[in-house]
Amino acid sequence: MANEKNKSLETAERILEKLIDSKFSRDSLIVSFGGGITTDISGFIASVYLRGIDVMHIPTSLLAQVDASIGGKTGVNSKKFKNMIGAFKQPLAVMVDTYYLKSLSKRHITAGYSEIIKHALIDDKKLLLRLEKFQGDFRTGKNSIELVNLIKISSKIKAKIVEQDEEEKSVRAHLNFGHTFAHAIESVQSFKGLNHGEAVGVGMLCAAKLSLLLNKLTIKEYDRVRKINKKYKLPTELPSDCEPQKILKAMELDKKSKNSNLRFIVLDGIGKAEIVENIPEEKILNSLKI
């Protein structure tokens, strides 16, 4: 079973040895079938086996369908931190079918909506409005036509951003909105608490709070972020075991720091994001008070 603990170099090595034993060649194709962890590790293996062979993704979770399978980011976790080892490897194709979502728990469906919400907050006001108006029980697969539309719109937003900046040297970093906080939360919890989508949900709320503290977001806009989290059953509070100082320490070790400065993605109003650095520690700690 794929999980953050076995998303590791050890797992990658075992799979690579099987490919070698099976005589996979440069003409071979790896097909990943699963969620975001499966997508990440399959892409990483494809990027290093024989210095690179083709990979195709069939994502089976909502989070993977709108985010992890798109854009070519691959990776495994180090012994202490998430996605510290990886490469950029664009898939040959991505095949999305909402049929697979019927097998997911409500919790895992909820997790996937965090990335759709993220794409709306950083790039598309109309998508946010659509999410706010979405009717029915979004976690049971009902109103599937609207869900297909949301996946399509969300995927196009990510693809558009990746096309502008494949290796995350500028605008692609906007896709990390909420993730600096989220990865720190996951690290503090040793990957045993919130799942990734839930961590992104609360991370986006912290990033929105930071945007508010930097006078880039109004209180009304911040409340919209909180309300959309609440509507889609995403966390609106930090887990009780995540003390702000522990989260700050974990963030300082995260790969998104540059030249020893923490980098954050904040909202400059709904639908627009930007990178900020050199944030006073006091503001970072205050942003965790959501």
SEGULO-229140 format. One line per 2 residues: their letters; for each residue x, y, z of C-alpha. Coordinates in steps of 0.5 Angstrom, whole numbers. Each point is the difference from the previous one (the first is absolute). Example, Ala and Ser with C-alpha at 12.3 -4.5 7.8 and 13.67 -1.06 7.14 Angstrom:
BEGIN
as	25 -9 16 ~ 2 7 -2 .
END
This chain:
BEGIN
ma	0 0 0 ~ 3 7 -2 .
ne	1 5 6 ~ 5 5 2 .
kn	4 -5 4 ~ 2 -4 -6 .
ks	0 5 -5 ~ 8 0 0 .
le	6 -2 -3 ~ 0 -7 3 .
ta	-7 -1 -4 ~ 3 3 -6 .
er	6 -4 0 ~ -4 -7 1 .
il	-5 2 -6 ~ 7 2 -4 .
ek	3 -7 1 ~ -7 -3 -2 .
li	1 4 -7 ~ 7 -2 -1 .
ds	-2 -8 2 ~ -6 1 -5 .
kf	5 3 -6 ~ -4 6 0 .
sr	3 4 -6 ~ 0 8 -2 .
ds	-6 -2 -5 ~ -4 -2 6 .
li	-6 3 4 ~ -1 1 7 .
vs	-8 1 1 ~ -1 3 7 .
fg	-7 -2 3 ~ -2 3 7 .
gg	0 6 3 ~ 5 6 1 .
it	5 -4 4 ~ 0 -5 -6 .
td	1 5 -5 ~ 6 3 4 .
is	4 -6 1 ~ -2 -3 -7 .
gf	2 7 -4 ~ 7 0 4 .
ia	1 -7 -2 ~ -1 1 -7 .
sv	5 6 1 ~ 6 -4 2 .
yl	-1 -7 -3 ~ 5 0 -6 .
rg	0 7 1 ~ -7 1 -2 .
id	-6 -4 -3 ~ -7 2 -2 .
vm	-5 0 6 ~ -8 1 -1 .
hi	-5 1 6 ~ -7 -2 2 .
pt	-1 4 6 ~ -6 -3 4 .
sl	0 5 6 ~ -3 7 -1 .
la	6 3 2 ~ 4 -4 -5 .
qv	-5 2 -5 ~ 1 7 1 .
da	7 1 2 ~ 5 -6 1 .
si	-1 -3 -7 ~ 1 7 -3 .
gg	7 4 -1 ~ 5 -5 0 .
kt	2 1 8 ~ 3 -7 2 .
gv	3 -2 7 ~ 1 -4 6 .
ns	1 2 7 ~ 6 0 4 .
kk	0 -3 7 ~ -2 7 3 .
fk	-3 4 -5 ~ -5 0 -6 .
nm	2 -1 -7 ~ 7 2 1 .
ig	2 -4 -6 ~ -3 0 -7 .
af	1 2 -7 ~ -5 4 -5 .
kq	-2 -6 -5 ~ -6 2 -4 .
pl	-5 -6 -1 ~ -1 -3 -7 .
av	-8 1 1 ~ -5 1 6 .
mv	-6 -4 0 ~ -6 3 5 .
dt	-6 -4 1 ~ -5 2 6 .
yy	-2 -7 0 ~ 6 -2 5 .
lk	-3 5 5 ~ -6 -4 2 .
sl	5 -4 4 ~ 3 5 4 .
sk	-2 2 7 ~ -4 7 1 .
rh	7 2 4 ~ 4 -1 -6 .
it	-5 3 -5 ~ 0 6 5 .
ag	8 0 -1 ~ 0 1 -7 .
ys	-5 6 0 ~ 6 4 4 .
ei	4 0 -7 ~ -6 2 -4 .
ik	-1 6 5 ~ 7 2 0 .
ha	0 0 -8 ~ -6 5 1 .
li	3 4 5 ~ 7 1 -3 .
dd	-3 1 -7 ~ -8 0 -2 .
kk	-5 4 4 ~ -5 -3 -4 .
ll	2 -7 2 ~ -1 2 7 .
lr	-7 3 -1 ~ -2 -7 -3 .
le	3 -4 6 ~ -4 5 4 .
kf	-6 -2 -4 ~ 1 -7 -1 .
qg	-6 -4 3 ~ -2 -7 2 .
df	5 -5 4 ~ 7 2 -3 .
rt	3 -6 4 ~ -5 -6 -3 .
gk	1 1 -8 ~ -7 3 -1 .
ns	0 5 -5 ~ 6 -3 -3 .
ie	-1 5 -6 ~ 2 6 4 .
lv	6 -4 3 ~ 2 -2 -7 .
nl	0 8 -2 ~ 4 1 7 .
ik	5 -5 -2 ~ 1 3 -7 .
is	0 7 2 ~ 5 -1 6 .
sk	5 -5 -4 ~ 0 6 -6 .
ik	2 5 5 ~ 6 -4 3 .
ak	2 -2 -7 ~ 0 7 -2 .
iv	4 2 5 ~ 5 -6 -1 .
eq	1 2 -7 ~ 2 7 2 .
de	5 -3 5 ~ 2 -7 0 .
ee	5 0 5 ~ -3 4 5 .
ks	5 6 -1 ~ -5 5 0 .
vr	-8 0 -1 ~ -1 -7 2 .
ah	2 1 7 ~ -7 3 1 .
ln	-2 -7 -1 ~ 3 -1 7 .
fg	-5 4 3 ~ -2 -3 7 .
ht	6 -5 -1 ~ 5 3 5 .
fa	-4 0 5 ~ -3 -7 -2 .
ha	6 -4 0 ~ 2 3 6 .
ie	-6 -3 4 ~ 1 -6 -3 .
sv	7 -1 2 ~ -2 2 7 .
qs	-5 -5 0 ~ 5 -5 -3 .
fk	-5 -1 -5 ~ -5 -3 5 .
gl	-5 5 0 ~ -3 4 -5 .
nh	0 -3 -7 ~ 3 5 -6 .
ge	-6 3 -2 ~ -2 1 7 .
av	7 3 2 ~ -1 5 -7 .
gv	-7 2 2 ~ 3 3 7 .
gm	6 2 -3 ~ -4 4 -5 .
lc	-3 3 6 ~ 6 2 3 .
aa	3 3 -6 ~ -6 4 -1 .
kl	0 3 7 ~ 8 2 -2 .
sl	-3 3 -6 ~ -5 4 5 .
ll	6 2 4 ~ 4 2 -5 .
nk	-6 5 -3 ~ -1 -4 -6 .
lt	-7 -3 2 ~ -6 3 3 .
ik	-3 -3 6 ~ -6 -1 -5 .
ey	4 -4 -5 ~ 3 -4 6 .
dr	-6 -2 2 ~ -2 -3 -6 .
vr	6 -4 0 ~ -2 -3 7 .
ki	-7 -1 -3 ~ 2 -4 -6 .
nk	4 -4 5 ~ -6 -1 4 .
ky	-5 -2 -5 ~ 5 -5 -3 .
kl	1 -3 7 ~ 8 2 0 .
pt	3 2 7 ~ -1 7 2 .
el	5 -1 6 ~ 7 -3 1 .
ps	0 -7 3 ~ 1 0 8 .
dc	7 -3 -1 ~ 3 6 -4 .
ep	3 5 4 ~ 1 6 -4 .
qk	8 0 2 ~ 0 -7 -3 .
il	-3 2 -6 ~ 5 5 -1 .
ka	6 -4 1 ~ -3 -5 -5 .
me	-1 5 -5 ~ 7 3 1 .
ld	3 -7 -2 ~ -5 -1 -6 .
kk	2 1 -7 ~ -3 6 -2 .
sk	4 4 4 ~ 5 4 -5 .
ns	7 3 3 ~ -2 -2 7 .
nl	-6 5 -1 ~ -7 -3 1 .
rf	-4 1 -7 ~ -8 0 1 .
iv	-5 0 -6 ~ -6 5 2 .
ld	-6 3 -3 ~ 0 7 -3 .
gi	-8 0 0 ~ -4 -6 -2 .
gk	3 -3 -6 ~ 7 3 0 .
ae	6 -3 4 ~ 7 2 1 .
iv	7 -2 3 ~ 2 4 6 .
en	6 -1 5 ~ 3 3 6 .
ip	-6 0 4 ~ 1 1 7 .
ee	0 -6 5 ~ -6 4 4 .
ki	-4 0 -6 ~ 1 -7 -2 .
ln	-2 -2 7 ~ -6 4 0 .
sl	-2 -3 -7 ~ -1 -7 3 .
ki	-5 3 5 ~ -6 -1 -4 .
END
